[in-house]
Each structure stands twice: as structure tokens, then as C-alpha cells.
Amino acid sequence: MKKIYSFILFISLAISLSAQQKLVFDGQLSLISSYSPDNALSGFAGGRYIPELSYKIPIDTIRFIDFEASANFSASTLVHPFDSSMSDGTISPYRIWARYSSKQFELRLGLQKIDFGSATFLRPIQWFNQIDPRDPLQLTNGVYGALGRYYFLNNANIWMWVLYGNEKTRGFDAIQTNKKIPEIGGRVQTPTPKGEIALSYHYRNANSTKIDFVPQYERIPEHRVGIDGKWDLKVGLWFEATYSQKRKDLGQFTHQSLLNVGTDYTFGLGNGLNVIAEHLLLSYDEKAFGFQNMAQITALTASYPLGFYDNLSMVLYYSWTSEDFAFFVNYSHQFKHFTGYLMAFYNPEGQIGVQQNDFVNNFSGPGLRIMLVYNH
């Protein structure tokens, strides 16, 4: 009942404050239905509404303070036709932050999205989000913390962050974070001829007490270093590499190494066919750079605009280690007031390193999915 009252209060506040023309109120409504016959509960239907309030206070011509608050209201049901079903509903914050910005500097505090790196699909430096590349809406949980960024006149930039109160795994994390201990890190990015290169660092304490198959520690100091670069030559070229070291013995989860290399090119066929290819090497080891427990994954995607309102895209993943593959095909059409998506997919029992999150249900086996999205 309290969640229902919270929803009514949020909407009432949004309408009353937006009428004062000091706030902007918008949002996104998405409805989704899917069928995947290989699952015990083969039918899925759900809805999500993300209302958003934003407010901007100019200080002068180049400085301002702005705020954003959004919530995630979702409900879903899984069914086996004429037999059984399971329903769920959640109300949770999506983004709540305040920001000070000037011409070359910004500081943002609160529940926010932090995202950087050069790779597109198989992303070693996806340290702070859960973006699934197959999700057309690119939804992800945020993290609580402070982020400062300074931009130099030559397009170089420096990032610094302090995070606190975050527990969930993110990216390729194998072990959760201890939410009672602050995380800290930074990033330096600088331009190069026809591209850019960056060095990133992050420190956190992991918590393995909820995992049965590793030694139980509440505080596991972890150092994480990443380097990435991207260049626009005749084709796009990029790489991302990370190395993580845990300061306590967790067996093969003590050290983690990831390397991604990728390229993209738009062929002059019809309206333009864009193709992206990436290859990821992933290794968990007892010793640094041991490469004893290694996996390799290749991703290939193609996107073709059928017209001004229609687009067709495809994503294909292949695991060279398990010899499993996954594919995802998406046709989208922009109607006058909403966007429609028709998707077909196949996933193996394991998701072979493809990012999953709390917003997208990726069922195993073949399946069909329909989604309607309305933005206001």
C-alpha cells in the first residue's frame, strides 16, 4: 500500500510542479510481451513506466545547477498457458542526482549512470552499469556516488569518482561489492591523432559471503586498472583491456584479465549497412595473467535503415570455448506517437558473457518478443 501511495504522490507532485514551468516532467512507458517455448513458464508480459522530473537553475551564462529524479515502476507476469503463472511488481528509484556545471567542469551527486570506454558490446570497462546491448532502450541500474569531470580545451578530460552504498554485481563482476565501504577511482582521457586513448583505475572492497563456492570474506580489497583507445581510420578500430587483482586468495577468482578488440565499417549498400565485429578474451586465474581458465567470445552486429521510420538490426554471439551461439534480430518502426519493436532471439542455457540486467528478461532457447514504447 505504501508503494501505491508513493506512486500517487510522485505523479501529483510532477503535475503540480511542472505547471509552474520551473520543472520539466517527461517519461517513458514500455509494454512488452514474449514467448519462449523452451522455458517452463513460456509466456511473458510486462510493463514499465519511468517518469522523470528535471529542473535547471542558471547561475550565469556558462554556469548552472540542475536536478533529475526518476523512478522505475514495473509489473510482469510469467505464465504457462492454462496451467501456472507467477507475477511480480516493483517500485524503485531510477535516477536521483544534483549537478553543478560550468564551461569545463561538472560535479554530479546522487544515484546516477556512469559509463565510459571504447567497446560496443563485449565491454571489459563496463564497471558501473548493466547495459544489455540487445536492449533497444539501453536501461540500466545506476550507482550512488559523486562524479567530477574536468574538460581541457584540447578535448582531454579527467574523471574522479567516489561511490558508496552499492552492492550488486556490474559488468563482468564475479563477486558483489561491500556496500558499507566507499569505492574510489578515476580516469584520464587524452586525444591522439585520429582518435583517443584513456587510462582508468578503480578501488573497491568485494564481499564473497553470499557465494558458496569461494572462501568467505566480508572485505576483499580489489584494485582494477583499465586502458582503452579508439581511432577513426578508414574503418573504426578500438580496444579495451582490464586487469583486476583481489588482495585475498579466492582461487581462480583472485585475478581477472579481459581484452576486447573491435572494428566497424559502413558499407555503401542501399541506405548504408553498418557492421561491427568484436572479440573478447576473458580469463579468471589464481595467478596474475595465468590464462588458465580462459574463454573467448566473438560478437558480430549489423544495422540497416530500411527507411526514415524503419530499421533492421542483428546481433550474433559465439563462444569459442563452449561452442554455443546466441542471436538477436530486431525490427523497429517509428509510429506517430510511439515506437514498435518486433524481436526474434535464441539464447543458450548460459548467456556466454553477454551482459544481463534487472530490466531485460533473456530466456533460454528460441523466442519472439514484441515491445511498444511511448515517450512523452
C-alpha positions in Angstrom: 0.0 0.0 0.0 2.9 2.4 0.8 4.2 1.8 -2.7 0.9 2.8 -4.2 0.8 6.0 -2.1 4.4 6.8 -3.2 3.3 6.5 -6.9 0.3 8.7 -6.4 2.4 11.3 -4.6 5.1 11.3 -7.2 2.7 11.8 -10.1 0.8 14.5 -8.2 4.0 16.4 -7.4 5.1 16.1 -11.0 1.9 17.6 -12.4 1.7 20.4 -9.9 5.3 21.4 -10.2 5.5 21.2 -13.9 2.6 23.6 -14.1 4.8 26.2 -12.5 7.0 26.0 -15.6 10.1 25.6 -13.4 10.3 21.9 -13.9 10.1 19.6 -16.9 8.1 16.4 -16.5 8.5 13.6 -19.0 8.7 9.9 -19.0 8.8 6.6 -20.9 6.1 3.9 -20.9 7.1 0.4 -22.4 4.9 -2.6 -22.8 6.4 -6.0 -23.7 5.3 -9.5 -24.4 7.3 -12.6 -25.4 7.0 -16.3 -26.0 9.9 -18.8 -25.5 8.7 -22.4 -25.7 11.8 -24.0 -24.2 11.1 -22.5 -20.8 8.7 -23.9 -18.1 6.9 -20.5 -18.0 7.0 -19.8 -21.7 4.8 -16.7 -21.8 5.8 -13.3 -20.5 4.0 -9.9 -20.3 5.1 -6.8 -18.6 5.0 -3.1 -18.4 7.4 -0.4 -17.2 6.9 3.3 -16.6 9.8 5.7 -15.8 8.6 9.2 -15.0 11.3 11.9 -14.8 11.4 15.3 -13.3 14.2 17.7 -14.2 14.9 21.2 -13.0 17.6 23.7 -14.1 18.8 26.8 -12.3 21.0 29.2 -14.3 23.8 30.9 -12.3 25.2 32.9 -15.2 25.7 32.4 -19.0 28.1 29.4 -18.5 27.2 28.0 -15.1 24.1 26.3 -13.8 22.8 23.8 -11.3 20.3 21.1 -12.4 18.5 18.2 -10.8 17.0 15.0 -12.0 14.7 12.5 -10.3 13.1 9.4 -11.9 11.5 6.2 -10.7 11.1 2.7 -12.1 7.5 1.3 -11.8 7.3 -2.2 -13.3 5.0 -5.2 -13.3 5.3 -8.5 -15.0 3.8 -12.0 -15.2 5.2 -15.3 -16.4 2.7 -17.9 -17.5 2.5 -21.5 -18.7 -0.8 -21.4 -20.7 -3.8 -22.9 -18.8 -1.5 -24.2 -16.1 0.5 -21.9 -13.9 1.7 -18.3 -13.5 4.0 -16.1 -11.5 3.7 -12.3 -11.1 5.9 -9.6 -9.8 5.9 -5.8 -9.3 8.5 -3.3 -8.2 8.8 0.4 -7.4 12.3 1.7 -7.0 14.3 4.9 -7.7 16.0 5.0 -11.1 17.9 8.3 -11.1 18.2 10.9 -8.3 21.0 13.4 -8.7 22.1 17.0 -8.5 24.7 18.6 -10.7 26.8 21.8 -10.8 28.2 22.6 -14.3 30.4 25.2 -15.8 32.2 25.5 -19.2 34.9 23.0 -18.4 33.8 21.3 -15.1 30.9 19.4 -13.7 30.2 17.7 -10.4 27.2 15.3 -10.0 26.0 13.8 -6.8 23.4 11.0 -6.2 22.0 7.9 -8.0 23.4 8.2 -11.5 24.6 6.4 -14.6 28.4 6.3 -15.1 29.6 4.9 -18.4 32.8 5.1 -20.4 35.0 3.1 -22.7 35.5 2.3 -26.3 33.9 -1.1 -26.9 30.3 -1.5 -28.1 29.1 -4.9 -27.0 31.7 -7.0 -25.1 32.8 -4.3 -22.7 35.6 -5.0 -20.2 35.3 -1.4 -18.8 31.6 -1.7 -18.1 32.4 -1.2 -14.5 29.3 0.7 -13.2 26.3 -0.3 -15.2 24.4 -3.3 -16.6 23.5 -2.2 -20.1 22.5 -5.1 -22.2 23.5 -4.4 -25.9 20.3 -6.3 -27.0 18.0 -3.9 -25.2 16.8 -1.2 -27.6 16.1 1.1 -24.6 19.6 0.7 -23.0 18.1 0.7 -19.5 20.4 0.1 -16.5 20.6 0.5 -12.8 22.5 3.5 -11.5 25.1 3.7 -8.8 25.1 6.0 -5.7 28.1 8.3 -5.6 29.8 11.5 -6.6 31.4 12.1 -10.1 33.6 15.0 -11.1 34.8 15.7 -14.6 37.1 18.4 -16.0 37.4 19.0 -19.7 40.6 20.7 -21.2 40.4 22.8 -24.2 42.2 20.2 -26.3 39.4 17.7 -25.6 41.4 15.8 -22.9 39.4 15.1 -19.7 39.8 13.9 -16.2 37.2 11.9 -14.2 37.2 11.3 -10.4 34.5 9.4 -8.5 33.6 8.2 -5.0 30.8 5.6 -4.7 29.0 4.3 -1.6 26.1 2.1 -0.8 26.3 -0.1 -4.0 26.2 -3.9 -3.7 25.1 -5.5 -7.0 27.5 -7.0 -9.5 28.2 -4.9 -12.5 29.7 -5.7 -15.9 31.9 -8.8 -15.6 32.0 -8.7 -11.8 32.0 -12.2 -10.4 31.6 -11.1 -6.7 29.4 -8.4 -5.2 30.7 -5.2 -3.6 30.7 -4.5 0.1 28.2 -1.6 0.2 29.4 -0.3 3.6 32.9 0.6 2.3 33.4 3.5 -0.2 34.8 2.9 -3.7 37.1 5.4 -5.4 38.6 5.8 -8.8 39.5 8.0 -11.7 40.1 8.2 -15.4 42.3 10.2 -17.7 41.4 10.5 -21.4 43.5 12.3 -24.0 43.2 12.8 -27.8 45.6 11.2 -30.2 45.9 11.6 -34.0 42.5 10.5 -35.3 41.4 9.1 -32.0 41.7 9.0 -28.3 43.2 6.8 -25.5 42.4 6.6 -21.8 43.6 5.0 -18.6 41.2 4.2 -15.7 41.6 2.9 -12.2 39.1 1.7 -9.5 39.4 0.5 -6.0 36.6 -1.3 -4.1 36.1 -4.0 -1.4 34.3 -7.1 -2.6 32.1 -9.3 -0.4 32.1 -13.1 -1.0 29.9 -14.1 2.0 26.9 -14.7 -0.3 28.8 -17.1 -2.6 29.2 -20.7 -1.6 32.0 -21.9 -3.8 34.7 -19.4 -2.8 36.3 -18.6 0.6 34.1 -16.3 2.7 35.4 -12.8 3.2 33.4 -9.7 4.0 36.2 -7.3 2.9 38.3 -8.2 -0.1 40.3 -5.2 -1.3 40.4 -5.1 -5.1 42.5 -3.0 -7.5 41.2 -2.6 -11.0 43.1 -1.0 -14.0 41.7 -0.4 -17.5 43.1 1.0 -20.7 41.1 1.7 -23.8 41.5 3.5 -27.2 39.6 4.3 -30.3 40.6 5.6 -33.7 38.7 6.6 -36.8 40.8 5.5 -39.8 39.3 4.0 -43.0 37.5 1.8 -40.6 36.8 2.3 -36.9 39.3 0.5 -34.6 39.2 0.2 -30.8 40.4 -1.9 -27.9 39.6 -2.3 -24.2 41.7 -4.1 -21.6 41.3 -4.5 -17.9 43.1 -6.3 -15.1 41.7 -6.9 -11.6 43.6 -8.1 -8.5 41.9 -9.2 -5.3 44.2 -9.0 -2.2 42.8 -12.2 -0.7 43.1 -15.7 -2.1 39.8 -16.6 -3.9 41.2 -19.3 -6.0 40.6 -18.7 -9.7 38.7 -15.5 -8.9 41.8 -13.8 -7.4 42.8 -12.3 -10.7 40.8 -11.3 -13.8 42.0 -10.3 -17.2 39.9 -9.1 -20.1 40.8 -7.9 -23.6 38.5 -6.7 -26.3 39.4 -5.7 -29.9 36.8 -4.3 -32.3 36.2 -2.7 -35.7 33.3 -1.2 -37.6 32.6 -0.1 -41.1 29.6 1.3 -43.0 29.2 -0.3 -46.5 27.8 1.9 -49.2 24.9 -0.6 -49.9 21.4 1.0 -50.3 20.9 3.2 -47.3 24.1 2.1 -45.7 24.9 -1.2 -43.9 26.8 -0.7 -40.7 28.7 -3.8 -39.5 30.6 -4.1 -36.1 32.8 -7.0 -35.1 34.3 -7.5 -31.6 36.4 -10.3 -30.0 36.7 -10.7 -26.2 39.3 -12.7 -24.3 38.3 -13.4 -20.6 40.3 -15.2 -18.0 40.0 -15.9 -14.3 43.2 -17.1 -12.6 44.8 -17.9 -9.3 48.0 -16.2 -10.5 48.2 -12.9 -12.4 47.9 -13.3 -16.2 47.9 -17.1 -15.9 45.3 -17.5 -18.6 44.4 -21.0 -17.2 40.6 -20.5 -17.1 40.1 -18.7 -20.4 37.0 -18.0 -22.5 36.8 -16.3 -25.9 33.7 -14.7 -27.4 33.1 -13.1 -30.8 30.2 -10.7 -31.4 29.0 -9.5 -34.8 26.3 -7.0 -35.4 24.7 -5.4 -38.5 22.3 -2.5 -38.7 20.4 -1.3 -41.8 17.9 1.6 -42.1 15.1 0.4 -44.3 13.7 3.9 -44.4 13.2 7.0 -42.4 10.9 5.2 -39.9 12.2 1.6 -40.1 15.4 -0.1 -39.0 16.6 -3.7 -39.0 19.4 -4.9 -36.8 21.0 -8.2 -35.8 23.4 -9.3 -33.1 25.3 -12.6 -33.1 27.5 -14.0 -30.3 29.6 -17.1 -30.5 31.6 -18.7 -27.6 34.7 -20.5 -28.9 35.1 -22.2 -25.5 31.6 -23.8 -25.1 30.8 -23.7 -28.8 27.5 -22.0 -28.1 25.9 -19.2 -30.1 23.2 -16.6 -29.5 21.5 -14.3 -31.9 19.1 -11.4 -31.7 17.2 -9.8 -34.6 15.2 -6.6 -34.1 12.9 -4.7 -36.5 11.7 -1.3 -35.3 9.2 1.1 -36.7 8.6 4.7 -35.6 4.9 5.5 -35.5 3.5 9.0 -34.9 3.3 8.7 -31.1 5.2 5.6 -30.2 7.8 3.1 -31.4 7.2 -0.6 -32.1 9.8 -3.4 -31.9 9.5 -6.9 -33.2 12.3 -9.2 -32.0 13.4 -12.8 -32.5 16.1 -14.4 -30.4 17.9 -17.6 -29.4 20.0 -17.9 -26.2 21.8 -21.0 -24.9 21.5 -22.1 -21.3 24.3 -19.8 -20.3 24.4 -16.3 -21.7 28.1 -16.7 -22.8 29.3 -13.4 -21.4 26.6 -11.2 -22.7 25.6 -8.6 -20.1 22.3 -9.2 -18.3 20.4 -6.8 -16.0 17.3 -6.5 -14.0 15.4 -4.7 -16.8 15.5 -7.3 -19.6 14.3 -11.0 -19.4 16.6 -13.1 -21.6 15.1 -16.5 -21.7 17.0 -19.6 -23.0 16.2 -21.2 -26.3 14.3 -19.6 -29.2 11.7 -16.9 -28.7 9.7 -13.9 -30.1 9.3 -10.6 -28.4 7.1 -7.5 -29.1 7.6 -4.2 -27.4 5.8 -0.8 -27.7 7.4 2.3 -26.3 5.8 5.7 -25.7 7.9 8.7 -24.7 6.2 11.9 -23.5 
